[in-house]
């Protein structure tokens, strides 16, 4: 699955850019779903808010990595 592709991206420079882009999209997708859930369901537990923050941070780190390999 996706984790295998990300692992290949670590060791294969030809797939690194695509792997990083997929990580960014994956993390932003999770974060958008969590934000939508906040609007629909109301407040969330502190743990879910921590997850939201981590997903946003991971997406931002992905953007930084993408800039460094281009």
N, CA, C and O atoms as a GROMACS GRO file, in nm:
protein
  280
    1UNK      N    1   0.081  -0.119   0.000
    1UNK     CA    2   0.000   0.000   0.000
    1UNK      C    3   0.085   0.125   0.000
    1UNK      O    4   0.196   0.130  -0.053
    2UNK      N    5   0.029   0.225   0.060
    2UNK     CA    6   0.095   0.356   0.063
    2UNK      C    7   0.226   0.352   0.142
    2UNK      O    8   0.325   0.413   0.101
    3UNK      N    9   0.226   0.281   0.254
    3UNK     CA   10   0.349   0.276   0.334
    3UNK      C   11   0.463   0.212   0.254
    3UNK      O   12   0.578   0.254   0.268
    4UNK      N   13   0.432   0.114   0.174
    4UNK     CA   14   0.534   0.052   0.089
    4UNK      C   15   0.588   0.153  -0.012
    4UNK      O   16   0.709   0.160  -0.036
    5UNK      N   17   0.499   0.230  -0.071
    5UNK     CA   18   0.540   0.333  -0.167
    5UNK      C   19   0.629   0.437  -0.099
    5UNK      O   20   0.729   0.480  -0.156
    6UNK      N   21   0.591   0.476   0.022
    6UNK     CA   22   0.672   0.574   0.094
    6UNK      C   23   0.810   0.516   0.126
    6UNK      O   24   0.910   0.586   0.119
    7UNK      N   25   0.814   0.388   0.161
    7UNK     CA   26   0.942   0.322   0.186
    7UNK      C   27   1.029   0.318   0.062
    7UNK      O   28   1.150   0.339   0.069
    8UNK      N   29   0.968   0.291  -0.053
    8UNK     CA   30   1.042   0.292  -0.179
    8UNK      C   31   1.095   0.432  -0.206
    8UNK      O   32   1.207   0.447  -0.254
    9UNK      N   33   1.015   0.533  -0.176
    9UNK     CA   34   1.057   0.672  -0.196
    9UNK      C   35   1.179   0.710  -0.114
    9UNK      O   36   1.256   0.798  -0.154
   10UNK      N   37   1.196   0.646   0.000
   10UNK     CA   38   1.312   0.674   0.085
   10UNK      C   39   1.440   0.630   0.016
   10UNK      O   40   1.541   0.700   0.021
   11UNK      N   41   1.436   0.513  -0.047
   11UNK     CA   42   1.557   0.454  -0.102
   11UNK      C   43   1.574   0.472  -0.253
   11UNK      O   44   1.679   0.441  -0.307
   12UNK      N   45   1.472   0.523  -0.319
   12UNK     CA   46   1.479   0.539  -0.464
   12UNK      C   47   1.453   0.685  -0.501
   12UNK      O   48   1.339   0.731  -0.496
   13UNK      N   49   1.557   0.758  -0.538
   13UNK     CA   50   1.541   0.900  -0.569
   13UNK      C   51   1.438   0.929  -0.678
   13UNK      O   52   1.378   1.036  -0.679
   14UNK      N   53   1.417   0.836  -0.769
   14UNK     CA   54   1.322   0.861  -0.877
   14UNK      C   55   1.178   0.863  -0.826
   14UNK      O   56   1.090   0.918  -0.893
   15UNK      N   57   1.153   0.804  -0.710
   15UNK     CA   58   1.018   0.803  -0.653
   15UNK      C   59   1.003   0.898  -0.535
   15UNK      O   60   0.893   0.913  -0.482
   16UNK      N   61   1.112   0.962  -0.493
   16UNK     CA   62   1.109   1.044  -0.372
   16UNK      C   63   1.009   1.158  -0.382
   16UNK      O   64   0.931   1.181  -0.289
   17UNK      N   65   1.009   1.230  -0.492
   17UNK     CA   66   0.919   1.345  -0.507
   17UNK      C   67   0.773   1.300  -0.501
   17UNK      O   68   0.693   1.362  -0.431
   18UNK      N   69   0.738   1.196  -0.574
   18UNK     CA   70   0.600   1.146  -0.574
   18UNK      C   71   0.560   1.096  -0.436
   18UNK      O   72   0.446   1.115  -0.393
   19UNK      N   73   0.653   1.031  -0.366
   19UNK     CA   74   0.622   0.980  -0.232
   19UNK      C   75   0.596   1.094  -0.136
   19UNK      O   76   0.503   1.087  -0.055
   20UNK      N   77   0.676   1.199  -0.142
   20UNK     CA   78   0.656   1.314  -0.053
   20UNK      C   79   0.524   1.384  -0.084
   20UNK      O   80   0.452   1.423   0.007
   21UNK      N   81   0.493   1.400  -0.211
   21UNK     CA   82   0.366   1.462  -0.248
   21UNK      C   83   0.249   1.379  -0.196
   21UNK      O   84   0.150   1.434  -0.149
   22UNK      N   85   0.260   1.247  -0.204
   22UNK     CA   86   0.151   1.163  -0.155
   22UNK      C   87   0.138   1.172  -0.003
   22UNK      O   88   0.026   1.166   0.049
   23UNK      N   89   0.249   1.188   0.068
   23UNK     CA   90   0.243   1.206   0.213
   23UNK      C   91   0.172   1.338   0.246
   23UNK      O   92   0.088   1.343   0.335
   24UNK      N   93   0.207   1.444   0.174
   24UNK     CA   94   0.144   1.574   0.196
   24UNK      C   95  -0.007   1.563   0.173
   24UNK      O   96  -0.086   1.610   0.255
   25UNK      N   97  -0.046   1.503   0.063
   25UNK     CA   98  -0.190   1.488   0.032
   25UNK      C   99  -0.260   1.402   0.136
   25UNK      O  100  -0.372   1.433   0.177
   26UNK      N  101  -0.195   1.296   0.180
   26UNK     CA  102  -0.253   1.207   0.280
   26UNK      C  103  -0.276   1.281   0.411
   26UNK      O  104  -0.384   1.273   0.470
   27UNK      N  105  -0.174   1.353   0.457
   27UNK     CA  106  -0.185   1.425   0.584
   27UNK      C  107  -0.288   1.538   0.576
   27UNK      O  108  -0.366   1.559   0.670
   28UNK      N  109  -0.289   1.611   0.465
   28UNK     CA  110  -0.389   1.717   0.450
   28UNK      C  111  -0.530   1.659   0.439
   28UNK      O  112  -0.625   1.720   0.488
   29UNK      N  113  -0.543   1.543   0.377
   29UNK     CA  114  -0.673   1.477   0.370
   29UNK      C  115  -0.723   1.439   0.508
   29UNK      O  116  -0.840   1.459   0.540
   30UNK      N  117  -0.635   1.383   0.590
   30UNK     CA  118  -0.674   1.350   0.727
   30UNK      C  119  -0.713   1.475   0.805
   30UNK      O  120  -0.813   1.477   0.876
   31UNK      N  121  -0.633   1.581   0.790
   31UNK     CA  122  -0.660   1.705   0.862
   31UNK      C  123  -0.792   1.767   0.817
   31UNK      O  124  -0.870   1.814   0.900
   32UNK      N  125  -0.818   1.768   0.687
   32UNK     CA  126  -0.945   1.824   0.637
   32UNK      C  127  -1.064   1.744   0.687
   32UNK      O  128  -1.167   1.801   0.723
   33UNK      N  129  -1.051   1.613   0.690
   33UNK     CA  130  -1.158   1.530   0.744
   33UNK      C  131  -1.183   1.557   0.891
   33UNK      O  132  -1.297   1.557   0.936
   34UNK      N  133  -1.076   1.579   0.965
   34UNK     CA  134  -1.090   1.608   1.108
   34UNK      C  135  -1.155   1.745   1.130
   34UNK      O  136  -1.238   1.761   1.220
   35UNK      N  137  -1.117   1.844   1.048
   35UNK     CA  138  -1.179   1.977   1.059
   35UNK      C  139  -1.326   1.969   1.024
   35UNK      O  140  -1.410   2.029   1.092
   36UNK      N  141  -1.360   1.897   0.918
   36UNK     CA  142  -1.500   1.879   0.881
   36UNK      C  143  -1.577   1.813   0.994
   36UNK      O  144  -1.690   1.851   1.023
   37UNK      N  145  -1.516   1.715   1.057
   37UNK     CA  146  -1.580   1.648   1.170
   37UNK      C  147  -1.604   1.745   1.285
   37UNK      O  148  -1.706   1.736   1.354
   38UNK      N  149  -1.511   1.837   1.306
   38UNK     CA  150  -1.531   1.938   1.411
   38UNK      C  151  -1.653   2.024   1.382
   38UNK      O  152  -1.730   2.057   1.473
   39UNK      N  153  -1.671   2.062   1.256
   39UNK     CA  154  -1.787   2.144   1.219
   39UNK      C  155  -1.917   2.065   1.229
   39UNK      O  156  -2.018   2.120   1.273
   40UNK      N  157  -1.915   1.940   1.190
   40UNK     CA  158  -2.037   1.860   1.188
   40UNK      C  159  -2.073   1.810   1.328
   40UNK      O  160  -2.189   1.819   1.370
   41UNK      N  161  -1.974   1.758   1.400
   41UNK     CA  162  -2.000   1.693   1.529
   41UNK      C  163  -1.980   1.784   1.650
   41UNK      O  164  -2.020   1.749   1.760
   42UNK      N  165  -1.920   1.898   1.630
   42UNK     CA  166  -1.891   1.986   1.742
   42UNK      C  167  -1.753   1.958   1.798
   42UNK      O  168  -1.666   1.906   1.729
   43UNK      N  169  -1.736   1.992   1.924
   43UNK     CA  170  -1.603   1.981   1.985
   43UNK      C  171  -1.554   1.836   1.989
   43UNK      O  172  -1.633   1.742   1.991
   44UNK      N  173  -1.423   1.824   1.988
   44UNK     CA  174  -1.360   1.692   1.989
   44UNK      C  175  -1.278   1.676   2.116
   44UNK      O  176  -1.253   1.772   2.188
   45UNK      N  177  -1.237   1.555   2.141
   45UNK     CA  178  -1.152   1.529   2.258
   45UNK      C  179  -1.014   1.592   2.235
   45UNK      O  180  -0.973   1.613   2.120
   46UNK      N  181  -0.946   1.623   2.342
   46UNK     CA  182  -0.812   1.682   2.328
   46UNK      C  183  -0.717   1.596   2.244
   46UNK      O  184  -0.633   1.650   2.172
   47UNK      N  185  -0.729   1.465   2.255
   47UNK     CA  186  -0.642   1.377   2.178
   47UNK      C  187  -0.663   1.396   2.027
   47UNK      O  188  -0.566   1.398   1.952
   48UNK      N  189  -0.787   1.410   1.984
   48UNK     CA  190  -0.814   1.431   1.842
   48UNK      C  191  -0.762   1.567   1.795
   48UNK      O  192  -0.720   1.580   1.680
   49UNK      N  193  -0.764   1.666   1.882
   49UNK     CA  194  -0.708   1.796   1.846
   49UNK      C  195  -0.556   1.787   1.834
   49UNK      O  196  -0.496   1.853   1.749
   50UNK      N  197  -0.495   1.706   1.918
   50UNK     CA  198  -0.350   1.683   1.906
   50UNK      C  199  -0.319   1.615   1.773
   50UNK      O  200  -0.224   1.652   1.704
   51UNK      N  201  -0.401   1.516   1.736
   51UNK     CA  202  -0.383   1.450   1.606
   51UNK      C  203  -0.394   1.550   1.492
   51UNK      O  204  -0.316   1.546   1.397
   52UNK      N  205  -0.492   1.639   1.501
   52UNK     CA  206  -0.509   1.742   1.397
   52UNK      C  207  -0.384   1.827   1.386
   52UNK      O  208  -0.336   1.853   1.275
   53UNK      N  209  -0.332   1.871   1.498
   53UNK     CA  210  -0.209   1.950   1.496
   53UNK      C  211  -0.092   1.874   1.437
   53UNK      O  212  -0.014   1.930   1.359
   54UNK      N  213  -0.079   1.748   1.473
   54UNK     CA  214   0.030   1.666   1.418
   54UNK      C  215   0.016   1.646   1.268
   54UNK      O  216   0.116   1.646   1.196
   55UNK      N  217  -0.106   1.628   1.221
   55UNK     CA  218  -0.128   1.611   1.078
   55UNK      C  219  -0.090   1.736   1.000
   55UNK      O  220  -0.031   1.728   0.893
   56UNK      N  221  -0.122   1.851   1.055
   56UNK     CA  222  -0.086   1.977   0.990
   56UNK      C  223   0.066   1.996   0.990
   56UNK      O  224   0.124   2.038   0.891
   57UNK      N  225   0.128   1.965   1.103
   57UNK     CA  226   0.274   1.976   1.112
   57UNK      C  227   0.343   1.881   1.014
   57UNK      O  228   0.439   1.919   0.948
   58UNK      N  229   0.294   1.758   1.005
   58UNK     CA  230   0.354   1.661   0.912
   58UNK      C  231   0.339   1.707   0.767
   58UNK      O  232   0.430   1.689   0.687
   59UNK      N  233   0.224   1.765   0.733
   59UNK     CA  234   0.206   1.816   0.597
   59UNK      C  235   0.303   1.931   0.571
   59UNK      O  236   0.362   1.939   0.463
   60UNK      N  237   0.320   2.019   0.669
   60UNK     CA  238   0.414   2.131   0.653
   60UNK      C  239   0.557   2.081   0.638
   60UNK      O  240   0.634   2.132   0.556
   61UNK      N  241   0.593   1.981   0.717
   61UNK     CA  242   0.727   1.922   0.703
   61UNK      C  243   0.744   1.858   0.566
   61UNK      O  244   0.852   1.863   0.507
   62UNK      N  245   0.639   1.798   0.515
   62UNK     CA  246   0.643   1.740   0.382
   62UNK      C  247   0.671   1.845   0.276
   62UNK      O  248   0.746   1.822   0.182
   63UNK      N  249   0.609   1.962   0.292
   63UNK     CA  250   0.634   2.072   0.198
   63UNK      C  251   0.780   2.116   0.205
   63UNK      O  252   0.842   2.141   0.102
   64UNK      N  253   0.834   2.124   0.325
   64UNK     CA  254   0.976   2.161   0.340
   64UNK      C  255   1.067   2.057   0.275
   64UNK      O  256   1.165   2.093   0.209
   65UNK      N  257   1.036   1.931   0.294
   65UNK     CA  258   1.116   1.824   0.232
   65UNK      C  259   1.106   1.833   0.080
   65UNK      O  260   1.205   1.818   0.010
   66UNK      N  261   0.985   1.857   0.031
   66UNK     CA  262   0.965   1.867  -0.114
   66UNK      C  263   1.048   1.981  -0.172
   66UNK      O  264   1.108   1.966  -0.278
   67UNK      N  265   1.052   2.093  -0.103
   67UNK     CA  266   1.134   2.206  -0.151
   67UNK      C  267   1.282   2.171  -0.150
   67UNK      O  268   1.357   2.217  -0.236
   68UNK      N  269   1.324   2.091  -0.054
   68UNK     CA  270   1.467   2.059  -0.045
   68UNK      C  271   1.512   1.959  -0.152
   68UNK      O  272   1.629   1.957  -0.188
   69UNK      N  273   1.419   1.877  -0.204
   69UNK     CA  274   1.459   1.780  -0.306
   69UNK      C  275   1.437   1.831  -0.447
   69UNK      O  276   1.474   1.764  -0.543
   70UNK      N  277   1.378   1.948  -0.462
   70UNK     CA  278   1.356   2.003  -0.596
   70UNK      C  279   1.470   2.091  -0.639
   70UNK      O  280   1.468   2.145  -0.750
   0.00000   0.00000   0.00000
